[in-house]
């Protein structure tokens, strides 16, 4: 009953905040400081989480939502009661932060008839979906944390624990994957620099729990099948949520200088830090006091086996996490101790991640070629994919051989997955009707792995191709002048000055021409937001199926014309496709076992206790 009441009250609070924003009630500080009568209705609605107080309220609401779902889907037992109680304690901590320093319903001491406006960078469609989906991922790991604590306290059977936590870990991980992808897409469209990942500290704050969550969902199958690595899975569960909290602290405390840190409050950052300390200490104390040594099945570890490949994969993921953690936290610690300000940028991350990505792709390819019976790599498993990759190689040669090698590995991974699937369903080997039967007999878990790993290959190809083959042009242009971009001609057809209720802008009309035919028209703008007094560029993108022509305009020089940046981004859209495929793979895996109930857990646990070969 308490869970339902909390969910209803927090939902009502979100609804009330939405209402006072829609009606422009400037008697509330939150509306006065973050809205204006000329602000479009869409941004009044979805802008409620674009400010500090609203974002904390969103966090509280999402925790109450997850608690409500646990109340519905878990059977009544000690495990459920402890899990939900821990959720309530976490929620209470954030409710306390909300009441003490982040109250979205604080009243103004004066009568105001107009607001101060809203950050122009956040006045974008990406704001509608990116924050709530990202929070569904962040806060989803609170459930994983609660299950980890409840599991060690109740001494729940390791296999059943792994079955139930796997579903909820996949929910959090899928939302976080989608949230990171949407954030990258938003930054690419809105920030005007033509990139998708800046290794910004706030970006890193979301990447760290994702890396730990990825390691967790790769480790849980071993807990289910062999009753092994239970304690490691519990630690990963704790750390995943702790890193979600640390990410929230870094973003909301004001300790970071970031293109993403739009709303922060140093005072509330202290309270969040205290909350993090309490969660870490309680989590580790529970783990130390109640952790058990599982009676796992004996397993003869072989160097070339699926299990070993999974463990190597987790070593790489934890190494990646360590690199990101050090690069993000070290400058903060150094400044706190010595007062020296340093920035760790893309060269540090790229130089190290290139090797990790190479090893990860190679590991994924090797695991596809393993023979379960003989525990060795069968080269014939790559005969078609390897041949096609070798034929592609001469056409993509570049000076940076190592980067091109990573590109080739992503191609080989993609083709190897398809070849492995064709081999599994015996395409062109048996009659088509038998192939269909074999395809239907494959488990949803197998298809989840298939889709997610194809997503990794597609994503990596997009990242490397857009980076290596992308081009940037900076110039001044006058009306009717043009520039050649690859096989296209980009013509500045007209410059105009527009006046909007919310902003004034210089608008450029650009024609994208190929072989004398106009393929498209795009309209980048250089805006000045009247109320906020801020200038902001609005990029325009001509999209092809895979690649983009991306244009940003700057200020006008009377002699030379208007400043223009043109980016050619080949295969950039494969990045977003990759994100979607990876997240979709997680969702398919989530539904591979039906709804999480006591009966379904018993059924899956019994299956796990009789595992097939790994």
ROKOLZA-882474 format. One line per field, with one value per residue (C-alpha): residue number from 1; x, y, z; residue in one letter. Coordinates in nm, 2 decimals. Each point is the difference from the previous one (the first is absolute). Layout:
num <- c(NUM; ...) .
px <- c(X; ...) .
py <- c(Y; ...) .
pz <- c(Z; ...) .
residu <- c(A; ...) .
//
This chain:
num <- c(1; 2; 3; 4; 5; 6; 7; 8; 9; 10; 11; 12; 13; 14; 15; 16; 17; 18; 19; 20; 21; 22; 23; 24; 25; 26; 27; 28; 29; 30; 31; 32; 33; 34; 35; 36; 37; 38; 39; 40; 41; 42; 43; 44; 45; 46; 47; 48; 49; 50; 51; 52; 53; 54; 55; 56; 57; 58; 59; 60; 61; 62; 63; 64; 65; 66; 67; 68; 69; 70; 71; 72; 73; 74; 75; 76; 77; 78; 79; 80; 81; 82; 83; 84; 85; 86; 87; 88; 89; 90; 91; 92; 93; 94; 95; 96; 97; 98; 99; 100; 101; 102; 103; 104; 105; 106; 107; 108; 109; 110; 111; 112; 113; 114; 115; 116; 117; 118; 119; 120; 121; 122; 123; 124; 125; 126; 127; 128; 129; 130; 131; 132; 133; 134; 135; 136; 137; 138; 139; 140; 141; 142; 143; 144; 145; 146; 147; 148; 149; 150; 151; 152; 153; 154; 155; 156; 157; 158; 159; 160; 161; 162; 163; 164; 165; 166; 167; 168; 169; 170; 171; 172; 173; 174; 175; 176; 177; 178; 179; 180; 181; 182; 183; 184; 185; 186; 187; 188; 189; 190; 191; 192; 193; 194; 195; 196; 197; 198; 199; 200; 201; 202; 203; 204; 205; 206; 207; 208; 209; 210; 211; 212; 213; 214; 215; 216; 217; 218; 219; 220; 221; 222; 223; 224; 225; 226; 227; 228; 229; 230; 231; 232; 233; 234; 235; 236; 237; 238; 239; 240; 241; 242; 243; 244; 245; 246; 247; 248; 249; 250; 251; 252; 253; 254; 255; 256; 257; 258; 259; 260; 261; 262; 263; 264; 265; 266; 267; 268; 269; 270; 271; 272; 273; 274; 275; 276; 277; 278; 279; 280; 281; 282; 283; 284; 285; 286; 287; 288; 289; 290; 291; 292; 293; 294; 295; 296; 297; 298; 299; 300; 301; 302; 303; 304; 305; 306; 307; 308; 309; 310; 311; 312; 313; 314; 315; 316; 317; 318; 319; 320; 321; 322; 323; 324; 325; 326; 327; 328; 329; 330; 331; 332; 333; 334; 335; 336; 337; 338; 339; 340; 341; 342; 343; 344; 345; 346; 347; 348; 349; 350; 351; 352; 353; 354; 355; 356; 357; 358; 359; 360; 361; 362; 363; 364; 365; 366; 367; 368; 369; 370; 371; 372; 373; 374; 375; 376; 377; 378; 379; 380; 381; 382; 383; 384; 385; 386; 387; 388; 389; 390; 391; 392; 393; 394; 395; 396; 397; 398; 399; 400; 401; 402; 403; 404; 405; 406; 407; 408; 409; 410; 411; 412; 413; 414; 415; 416; 417; 418; 419; 420; 421; 422; 423; 424; 425; 426; 427; 428; 429; 430; 431; 432; 433; 434; 435; 436; 437; 438; 439; 440; 441; 442; 443; 444; 445; 446; 447; 448; 449; 450; 451; 452; 453; 454; 455; 456; 457; 458; 459; 460; 461; 462; 463; 464; 465; 466; 467; 468; 469; 470; 471; 472; 473; 474; 475; 476; 477; 478; 479; 480; 481; 482; 483; 484; 485; 486; 487; 488; 489; 490; 491; 492; 493; 494; 495; 496; 497; 498; 499; 500; 501; 502; 503; 504; 505; 506; 507; 508; 509; 510; 511; 512; 513; 514; 515; 516; 517; 518; 519; 520; 521; 522; 523; 524; 525; 526; 527; 528; 529; 530; 531; 532; 533; 534; 535; 536; 537; 538; 539; 540; 541; 542; 543; 544; 545; 546; 547; 548; 549; 550; 551; 552; 553; 554; 555; 556; 557; 558; 559; 560; 561; 562; 563; 564; 565; 566; 567; 568; 569; 570; 571; 572; 573; 574; 575; 576; 577; 578; 579; 580; 581; 582; 583; 584; 585; 586; 587; 588; 589; 590; 591; 592; 593; 594; 595; 596; 597; 598; 599; 600; 601; 602; 603; 604; 605; 606; 607; 608; 609; 610; 611; 612; 613; 614) .
px <- c(0.00; 0.28; 0.17; -0.32; -0.05; 0.35; -0.04; -0.33; 0.13; 0.32; -0.20; -0.23; 0.30; 0.13; -0.35; -0.02; 0.34; -0.11; -0.32; 0.17; 0.24; -0.28; -0.20; 0.31; -0.05; 0.30; -0.08; 0.22; 0.37; 0.04; -0.23; 0.15; 0.36; -0.06; -0.29; -0.15; -0.34; 0.16; 0.15; -0.17; -0.24; 0.20; 0.30; -0.22; -0.12; 0.32; 0.22; -0.11; 0.30; 0.23; 0.07; 0.16; -0.31; -0.20; 0.27; 0.02; -0.38; 0.02; 0.26; -0.23; -0.30; 0.20; 0.11; -0.36; -0.10; 0.25; -0.11; -0.36; 0.09; 0.19; -0.32; -0.20; 0.24; 0.18; -0.17; -0.03; 0.30; 0.29; 0.20; -0.28; -0.06; 0.37; 0.04; -0.29; 0.11; 0.35; -0.17; -0.20; 0.31; 0.18; -0.31; -0.02; 0.36; -0.09; -0.33; 0.20; 0.23; -0.31; -0.16; 0.32; 0.17; -0.18; -0.37; -0.16; -0.30; 0.18; -0.20; 0.14; 0.02; -0.11; -0.28; 0.14; -0.19; 0.28; 0.27; 0.37; -0.02; 0.16; 0.34; 0.00; 0.21; -0.27; -0.27; 0.02; -0.20; 0.27; -0.09; -0.34; 0.14; 0.37; -0.02; -0.29; 0.14; 0.34; -0.15; -0.19; 0.34; 0.18; -0.28; -0.06; 0.33; -0.15; -0.21; 0.31; 0.16; -0.31; 0.00; 0.36; -0.05; -0.31; 0.17; 0.29; -0.22; -0.26; 0.27; -0.22; 0.09; 0.27; -0.16; -0.34; 0.16; 0.18; -0.31; -0.21; 0.28; 0.09; -0.34; 0.02; 0.36; -0.09; -0.28; 0.24; 0.28; -0.23; -0.13; 0.34; 0.13; -0.29; 0.05; 0.37; -0.08; -0.26; 0.24; 0.26; -0.25; -0.12; 0.36; 0.07; -0.30; -0.01; 0.36; 0.11; 0.35; -0.09; 0.10; -0.19; 0.23; 0.23; 0.13; -0.16; -0.01; -0.38; 0.00; 0.25; -0.23; -0.26; 0.25; 0.15; -0.32; -0.07; 0.34; -0.06; -0.36; 0.13; 0.25; -0.28; -0.24; 0.29; 0.08; -0.35; -0.03; 0.30; -0.17; -0.32; 0.17; 0.29; -0.09; 0.33; 0.12; -0.30; 0.20; 0.15; -0.35; -0.11; 0.29; -0.07; -0.36; 0.10; 0.26; -0.24; -0.24; 0.27; 0.15; -0.35; -0.01; 0.35; -0.09; -0.30; 0.22; 0.26; -0.27; -0.21; 0.26; 0.17; 0.35; 0.02; 0.04; -0.19; -0.20; -0.27; -0.01; -0.28; -0.16; 0.19; -0.01; 0.32; -0.20; -0.21; 0.31; 0.12; -0.33; 0.03; 0.36; -0.11; -0.27; 0.26; 0.22; -0.28; -0.10; 0.36; 0.07; -0.33; 0.04; 0.36; -0.09; -0.29; 0.22; 0.28; -0.23; -0.25; 0.19; 0.02; 0.23; -0.23; 0.03; 0.06; 0.02; 0.36; 0.11; 0.32; 0.11; 0.14; 0.18; -0.22; -0.35; -0.31; 0.04; 0.36; -0.10; -0.27; 0.25; 0.26; -0.28; -0.07; 0.37; -0.01; -0.32; 0.14; 0.33; -0.21; -0.19; 0.33; 0.13; -0.31; -0.02; 0.36; -0.04; -0.32; 0.09; 0.37; -0.03; -0.26; 0.21; 0.31; -0.17; -0.14; 0.34; 0.24; -0.23; 0.15; -0.26; 0.06; -0.21; 0.03; -0.13; -0.07; 0.37; 0.03; -0.32; 0.04; 0.35; -0.10; -0.34; 0.13; 0.18; -0.29; -0.24; 0.24; 0.02; -0.37; -0.09; 0.26; -0.14; -0.35; 0.11; 0.20; -0.30; -0.21; 0.25; 0.04; -0.09; -0.19; 0.10; 0.37; 0.06; 0.20; -0.04; -0.14; 0.14; -0.26; -0.26; 0.13; 0.05; -0.26; 0.02; 0.38; 0.01; -0.23; 0.19; 0.33; -0.16; -0.11; 0.34; 0.17; -0.29; 0.02; 0.38; 0.11; 0.31; -0.12; 0.03; -0.10; -0.33; -0.08; 0.07; -0.27; -0.23; 0.07; -0.06; -0.34; -0.08; 0.12; -0.20; -0.32; 0.06; 0.10; -0.32; -0.20; 0.20; -0.04; -0.37; -0.02; 0.19; -0.23; -0.32; 0.17; -0.09; 0.05; 0.08; -0.35; -0.34; -0.13; -0.28; 0.25; 0.21; -0.31; -0.06; 0.36; -0.02; -0.32; 0.17; 0.28; -0.06; -0.08; 0.32; 0.20; -0.18; 0.07; 0.37; -0.01; -0.17; 0.21; 0.33; -0.10; -0.07; 0.36; 0.14; -0.22; 0.07; 0.38; 0.00; -0.19; 0.24; 0.31; -0.13; -0.14; 0.32; 0.25; -0.18; -0.18; 0.09; -0.04; -0.01; 0.02; -0.05; -0.19; -0.28; -0.22; -0.33; 0.02; 0.35; 0.07; 0.24; 0.06; -0.04; 0.09; -0.24; -0.23; -0.02; -0.12; -0.14; -0.09; -0.32; -0.12; 0.06; -0.30; -0.08; -0.29; -0.18; -0.17; -0.19; 0.27; 0.31; 0.15; 0.22; 0.21; -0.12; 0.20; -0.17; 0.24; -0.06; 0.16; 0.06; 0.14; 0.05; -0.21; -0.30; -0.11; -0.02; -0.11; -0.02; 0.11; -0.02; 0.26; -0.06; 0.21; -0.25; -0.01; -0.25; -0.16; -0.10; 0.31; 0.24; 0.19; 0.12; -0.02; 0.06; -0.26; 0.16; -0.17; 0.06; -0.05; -0.05; 0.07; -0.06; 0.34; 0.18; -0.07; 0.10; -0.01; 0.01; 0.04; 0.00; 0.17; 0.02; 0.00; 0.31; -0.10; 0.30; 0.02; -0.36; -0.12; 0.21; -0.09; 0.11; -0.08; 0.05; -0.02; -0.07; 0.01; -0.19; -0.08; -0.35; 0.13; 0.09; -0.36; -0.11; 0.26; -0.13; -0.36; 0.11; 0.19; -0.29; -0.25; 0.22; -0.03; -0.38; -0.03; 0.21; -0.23; -0.31; 0.18; -0.15; -0.34; -0.12; 0.20; -0.22; 0.06; -0.10; 0.21; 0.30; -0.04; -0.02; 0.30; 0.20; -0.07; 0.12; 0.31; 0.08; 0.01; 0.22; 0.10; 0.36; 0.17) .
py <- c(0.00; 0.24; -0.07; 0.09; 0.31; 0.13; -0.06; 0.18; 0.30; 0.03; -0.03; 0.28; 0.21; -0.04; 0.08; 0.31; 0.12; -0.05; 0.19; 0.31; 0.01; -0.02; 0.28; 0.22; 0.03; 0.23; 0.00; -0.32; 0.04; -0.30; 0.15; 0.35; -0.11; -0.25; 0.12; 0.30; 0.07; -0.01; -0.34; -0.26; -0.23; -0.31; 0.12; 0.11; -0.36; -0.18; 0.27; -0.09; -0.24; 0.25; 0.17; -0.12; -0.03; -0.16; -0.26; -0.10; -0.04; -0.21; -0.22; -0.04; -0.09; -0.26; -0.17; -0.01; -0.14; -0.29; -0.06; -0.02; -0.25; -0.22; 0.00; -0.12; -0.26; -0.16; -0.27; 0.07; -0.13; 0.14; 0.08; 0.22; 0.18; 0.08; 0.10; 0.24; 0.14; 0.08; 0.17; 0.21; 0.09; 0.12; 0.20; 0.15; 0.13; 0.17; 0.13; 0.16; 0.17; 0.12; 0.15; 0.15; 0.15; -0.09; 0.08; 0.07; 0.17; 0.28; 0.32; 0.34; 0.28; 0.25; 0.01; -0.07; 0.01; -0.13; -0.26; 0.00; -0.25; -0.34; -0.11; 0.02; -0.31; -0.20; 0.13; -0.31; -0.31; -0.21; 0.14; -0.17; -0.36; 0.01; 0.08; -0.23; -0.29; 0.05; 0.02; -0.32; -0.15; 0.17; -0.07; -0.35; -0.10; 0.09; -0.31; -0.20; 0.13; -0.08; -0.35; -0.04; 0.11; -0.21; -0.30; 0.00; 0.08; -0.28; -0.24; -0.05; -0.29; 0.13; -0.14; 0.14; 0.34; 0.01; -0.08; 0.29; 0.26; -0.07; 0.12; 0.33; 0.05; -0.03; 0.26; 0.25; -0.08; 0.03; 0.34; 0.13; -0.12; 0.18; 0.31; 0.03; -0.05; 0.28; 0.23; -0.06; 0.07; 0.31; 0.13; -0.07; 0.20; 0.28; 0.09; 0.09; -0.17; -0.30; -0.26; -0.26; -0.07; 0.26; -0.21; 0.27; -0.08; -0.01; -0.24; -0.21; 0.01; -0.20; -0.23; -0.13; -0.17; -0.12; -0.18; -0.16; -0.09; -0.16; -0.21; -0.10; -0.13; -0.20; -0.15; -0.09; -0.29; -0.17; 0.04; -0.16; -0.29; -0.09; 0.18; 0.18; 0.36; 0.08; 0.24; 0.17; 0.05; 0.15; 0.24; 0.11; 0.05; 0.23; 0.19; 0.06; 0.19; 0.18; 0.12; 0.12; 0.20; 0.13; 0.11; 0.19; 0.16; 0.11; 0.15; 0.17; 0.11; 0.26; -0.16; -0.06; 0.25; -0.16; 0.07; -0.22; 0.14; 0.24; -0.02; -0.04; 0.09; -0.04; 0.00; -0.30; -0.16; -0.04; -0.18; -0.23; -0.08; -0.09; -0.22; -0.17; -0.06; -0.16; -0.22; -0.12; -0.06; -0.19; -0.20; -0.10; -0.09; -0.21; -0.18; -0.06; -0.12; -0.21; -0.11; -0.37; -0.24; -0.17; -0.37; 0.02; -0.28; -0.11; 0.14; -0.08; 0.34; -0.02; 0.28; -0.03; -0.02; 0.22; 0.05; 0.11; 0.24; 0.15; 0.05; 0.16; 0.23; 0.11; 0.07; 0.23; 0.17; 0.06; 0.13; 0.24; 0.11; 0.06; 0.22; 0.21; 0.02; 0.12; 0.25; 0.14; 0.01; 0.07; 0.37; 0.06; -0.16; 0.18; 0.34; -0.08; -0.09; 0.24; 0.26; -0.08; -0.01; -0.26; -0.15; -0.35; 0.00; -0.23; -0.09; -0.18; -0.20; -0.07; -0.13; -0.25; -0.09; -0.08; -0.30; -0.11; 0.02; -0.20; -0.27; -0.01; -0.04; -0.27; -0.18; 0.01; -0.13; -0.28; -0.11; -0.04; -0.24; -0.22; -0.37; -0.10; -0.36; 0.04; 0.34; 0.13; 0.26; -0.13; 0.21; -0.14; 0.19; 0.32; -0.11; 0.23; 0.29; -0.01; -0.01; 0.30; 0.20; -0.07; 0.11; 0.33; 0.07; 0.16; 0.25; 0.15; 0.02; 0.31; 0.15; -0.09; -0.38; -0.09; 0.20; -0.16; -0.34; 0.08; 0.09; -0.33; -0.19; 0.17; -0.12; -0.35; -0.01; 0.10; -0.26; -0.27; 0.04; -0.03; -0.30; -0.17; 0.06; -0.14; -0.31; -0.04; 0.00; -0.18; 0.25; -0.16; -0.33; -0.13; 0.09; 0.35; -0.13; -0.18; 0.32; 0.19; -0.27; 0.02; 0.38; -0.02; -0.25; 0.25; 0.15; 0.37; 0.02; -0.11; 0.27; 0.26; -0.08; 0.00; 0.34; 0.17; -0.13; 0.11; 0.34; 0.01; -0.08; 0.26; 0.26; -0.05; 0.02; 0.33; 0.14; -0.08; 0.08; 0.34; 0.09; -0.12; 0.10; 0.31; 0.34; 0.36; 0.32; 0.35; 0.30; 0.32; -0.01; 0.26; -0.05; -0.23; -0.12; -0.37; -0.26; -0.36; -0.26; -0.35; -0.06; 0.28; 0.37; 0.21; 0.34; 0.29; 0.10; 0.28; 0.16; 0.14; 0.16; -0.14; 0.12; -0.26; 0.05; -0.19; 0.11; 0.20; -0.19; 0.01; -0.28; -0.15; -0.19; -0.26; -0.22; -0.35; -0.06; -0.31; -0.03; 0.32; -0.13; 0.16; -0.29; 0.21; 0.33; 0.06; 0.31; 0.05; 0.29; 0.23; 0.09; 0.27; -0.09; 0.33; -0.08; -0.20; 0.24; -0.30; -0.08; -0.36; -0.17; -0.24; -0.25; -0.14; -0.35; -0.15; -0.36; -0.29; -0.36; -0.03; 0.33; 0.37; 0.34; 0.22; 0.38; 0.26; 0.38; 0.27; 0.37; 0.23; 0.18; 0.28; -0.06; -0.37; -0.12; -0.24; -0.25; -0.35; -0.34; -0.30; -0.36; -0.31; -0.29; -0.34; -0.29; 0.22; -0.13; -0.35; 0.12; 0.07; -0.33; -0.18; 0.15; -0.10; -0.36; -0.04; 0.14; -0.22; -0.30; 0.07; 0.03; -0.33; -0.16; 0.15; -0.17; -0.33; -0.15; 0.17; 0.20; -0.03; -0.20; -0.27; -0.27; 0.13; 0.03; -0.36; -0.12; 0.20; -0.10; -0.37; 0.05; 0.17; -0.29; -0.23; 0.21; -0.09; 0.01; 0.34) .
pz <- c(0.00; 0.09; -0.34; -0.19; 0.21; -0.06; -0.38; -0.01; 0.20; -0.20; -0.33; 0.13; 0.08; -0.36; -0.13; 0.21; -0.11; -0.36; 0.06; 0.15; -0.29; -0.26; 0.16; 0.05; 0.38; 0.07; 0.37; 0.02; -0.02; -0.23; -0.26; 0.03; -0.04; -0.28; -0.21; -0.18; -0.16; -0.35; 0.06; -0.23; 0.17; -0.09; 0.20; 0.29; 0.02; -0.04; 0.15; 0.35; 0.03; -0.17; 0.33; 0.32; 0.22; -0.27; -0.08; 0.36; 0.02; -0.32; 0.18; 0.30; -0.23; -0.19; 0.32; 0.12; -0.34; 0.03; 0.35; -0.12; -0.27; 0.26; 0.21; -0.30; -0.15; 0.29; 0.22; 0.37; 0.19; 0.21; -0.32; -0.13; 0.33; 0.05; -0.37; 0.02; 0.34; -0.14; -0.29; 0.24; 0.20; -0.31; -0.11; 0.35; -0.04; -0.32; 0.14; 0.28; -0.26; -0.18; 0.31; 0.14; -0.30; -0.32; 0.06; -0.34; 0.17; 0.18; -0.02; -0.11; 0.26; -0.26; -0.26; -0.35; -0.33; -0.22; 0.03; -0.08; -0.28; -0.07; -0.11; -0.38; -0.04; 0.18; -0.23; -0.22; -0.07; 0.16; 0.34; -0.03; 0.01; 0.10; 0.38; 0.10; -0.20; 0.15; 0.35; -0.06; -0.06; 0.29; 0.25; -0.14; 0.16; 0.34; -0.05; -0.08; 0.32; 0.21; -0.13; 0.07; 0.36; 0.04; -0.15; 0.25; 0.30; -0.07; -0.13; -0.31; -0.23; -0.23; -0.32; 0.07; 0.10; -0.33; -0.19; 0.16; 0.01; -0.37; -0.12; 0.20; -0.09; -0.37; 0.05; 0.15; -0.24; -0.31; 0.12; 0.08; -0.35; -0.16; 0.22; -0.09; -0.37; 0.02; 0.18; -0.26; -0.28; 0.18; 0.04; -0.36; -0.12; 0.25; 0.10; -0.35; 0.00; -0.21; 0.25; 0.19; 0.31; 0.16; 0.29; 0.21; 0.38; -0.01; -0.29; 0.19; 0.31; -0.20; -0.17; 0.33; 0.13; -0.35; -0.01; 0.34; -0.10; -0.32; 0.21; 0.23; -0.27; -0.15; 0.34; 0.11; -0.25; 0.17; 0.34; -0.14; -0.18; 0.23; 0.33; -0.03; 0.04; 0.22; 0.22; -0.30; -0.14; 0.33; 0.00; -0.36; 0.10; 0.29; -0.21; -0.29; 0.21; 0.19; -0.33; -0.10; 0.32; -0.05; -0.35; 0.14; 0.26; -0.26; -0.23; 0.27; 0.25; -0.22; 0.04; -0.38; -0.28; -0.28; -0.31; 0.15; 0.36; -0.05; 0.34; 0.32; 0.37; 0.21; 0.33; -0.11; -0.14; 0.36; 0.10; -0.30; 0.10; 0.36; -0.15; -0.22; 0.30; 0.20; -0.29; -0.06; 0.37; 0.05; -0.32; 0.08; 0.36; -0.11; -0.25; 0.25; 0.27; -0.20; -0.31; -0.05; -0.18; -0.27; -0.05; -0.37; -0.24; -0.08; -0.33; -0.18; -0.14; -0.35; -0.17; -0.31; 0.13; 0.02; 0.37; -0.03; -0.28; 0.22; 0.28; -0.23; -0.13; 0.36; 0.06; -0.30; 0.12; 0.35; -0.16; -0.20; 0.31; 0.18; -0.28; -0.01; 0.38; 0.04; -0.29; 0.15; 0.37; 0.00; -0.11; 0.28; 0.27; -0.12; 0.01; 0.34; 0.14; -0.18; -0.16; -0.34; -0.28; -0.28; -0.27; -0.13; -0.36; -0.29; -0.08; 0.33; -0.04; -0.37; 0.02; 0.27; -0.13; -0.35; 0.15; 0.22; -0.30; -0.21; 0.27; 0.06; -0.37; -0.04; 0.31; -0.13; -0.34; 0.16; 0.22; -0.31; -0.15; 0.31; -0.03; 0.32; -0.02; -0.07; 0.16; -0.29; -0.27; -0.32; -0.29; -0.23; 0.20; -0.16; -0.35; -0.16; 0.24; 0.00; -0.38; -0.04; 0.25; -0.18; -0.33; 0.17; 0.15; -0.31; -0.05; 0.35; 0.05; 0.18; 0.16; 0.35; -0.04; 0.36; -0.02; -0.34; 0.17; 0.26; -0.29; -0.17; 0.33; 0.03; -0.35; 0.08; 0.32; -0.19; -0.27; 0.24; 0.20; -0.32; -0.11; 0.34; -0.01; -0.36; 0.12; 0.30; -0.20; -0.29; -0.28; -0.34; 0.17; 0.07; -0.16; 0.08; 0.22; 0.22; 0.02; 0.12; 0.27; 0.11; 0.02; 0.21; 0.23; 0.09; 0.34; 0.05; 0.21; -0.31; -0.21; 0.27; -0.01; -0.38; -0.03; 0.27; -0.14; -0.36; 0.16; 0.14; -0.35; -0.17; 0.27; -0.02; -0.38; 0.02; 0.26; -0.19; -0.35; 0.10; 0.18; -0.26; -0.32; 0.13; -0.13; 0.13; -0.19; 0.16; -0.23; -0.05; -0.26; -0.18; -0.16; -0.31; 0.09; 0.03; 0.12; -0.11; 0.27; -0.13; -0.29; 0.10; -0.06; 0.29; -0.11; 0.23; -0.17; 0.23; 0.34; 0.18; 0.34; 0.18; 0.32; 0.22; 0.32; 0.18; -0.19; -0.30; -0.24; -0.31; -0.22; -0.29; -0.29; -0.13; -0.31; -0.02; -0.36; -0.18; -0.38; -0.05; 0.20; 0.32; 0.25; 0.30; 0.18; 0.36; 0.22; 0.28; 0.23; 0.23; 0.27; 0.26; 0.28; 0.11; 0.36; 0.09; -0.18; -0.14; -0.35; -0.12; -0.33; -0.14; -0.24; -0.31; -0.13; -0.35; 0.07; -0.23; 0.09; 0.18; -0.02; 0.08; -0.13; 0.31; -0.02; 0.27; -0.06; 0.21; -0.01; -0.31; -0.12; -0.24; -0.23; 0.00; 0.06; 0.27; 0.19; -0.10; 0.12; -0.21; 0.13; -0.21; 0.22; -0.18; 0.17; 0.30; 0.01; 0.07; 0.34; 0.09; -0.17; 0.22; 0.32; -0.10; -0.08; 0.33; 0.20; -0.19; 0.07; 0.37; -0.04; -0.19; 0.28; 0.26; -0.15; -0.06; 0.32; 0.03; 0.30; 0.32; 0.24; 0.26; -0.25; -0.28; 0.23; 0.11; -0.36; -0.11; 0.31; -0.07; -0.36; 0.13; 0.23; -0.30; -0.24; -0.34; -0.11; 0.00) .
residu <- c(X; X; X; X; X; X; X; X; X; X; X; X; X; X; X; X; X; X; X; X; X; X; X; X; X; X; X; X; X; X; X; X; X; X; X; X; X; X; X; X; X; X; X; X; X; X; X; X; X; X; X; X; X; X; X; X; X; X; X; X; X; X; X; X; X; X; X; X; X; X; X; X; X; X; X; X; X; X; X; X; X; X; X; X; X; X; X; X; X; X; X; X; X; X; X; X; X; X; X; X; X; X; X; X; X; X; X; X; X; X; X; X; X; X; X; X; X; X; X; X; X; X; X; X; X; X; X; X; X; X; X; X; X; X; X; X; X; X; X; X; X; X; X; X; X; X; X; X; X; X; X; X; X; X; X; X; X; X; X; X; X; X; X; X; X; X; X; X; X; X; X; X; X; X; X; X; X; X; X; X; X; X; X; X; X; X; X; X; X; X; X; X; X; X; X; X; X; X; X; X; X; X; X; X; X; X; X; X; X; X; X; X; X; X; X; X; X; X; X; X; X; X; X; X; X; X; X; X; X; X; X; X; X; X; X; X; X; X; X; X; X; X; X; X; X; X; X; X; X; X; X; X; X; X; X; X; X; X; X; X; X; X; X; X; X; X; X; X; X; X; X; X; X; X; X; X; X; X; X; X; X; X; X; X; X; X; X; X; X; X; X; X; X; X; X; X; X; X; X; X; X; X; X; X; X; X; X; X; X; X; X; X; X; X; X; X; X; X; X; X; X; X; X; X; X; X; X; X; X; X; X; X; X; X; X; X; X; X; X; X; X; X; X; X; X; X; X; X; X; X; X; X; X; X; X; X; X; X; X; X; X; X; X; X; X; X; X; X; X; X; X; X; X; X; X; X; X; X; X; X; X; X; X; X; X; X; X; X; X; X; X; X; X; X; X; X; X; X; X; X; X; X; X; X; X; X; X; X; X; X; X; X; X; X; X; X; X; X; X; X; X; X; X; X; X; X; X; X; X; X; X; X; X; X; X; X; X; X; X; X; X; X; X; X; X; X; X; X; X; X; X; X; X; X; X; X; X; X; X; X; X; X; X; X; X; X; X; X; X; X; X; X; X; X; X; X; X; X; X; X; X; X; X; X; X; X; X; X; X; X; X; X; X; X; X; X; X; X; X; X; X; X; X; X; X; X; X; X; X; X; X; X; X; X; X; X; X; X; X; X; X; X; X; X; X; X; X; X; X; X; X; X; X; X; X; X; X; X; X; X; X; X; X; X; X; X; X; X; X; X; X; X; X; X; X; X; X; X; X; X; X; X; X; X; X; X; X; X; X; X; X; X; X; X; X; X; X; X; X; X; X; X; X; X; X; X; X; X; X; X; X; X; X; X; X; X; X; X; X; X; X; X; X; X; X; X; X; X; X; X; X; X; X; X) .
//
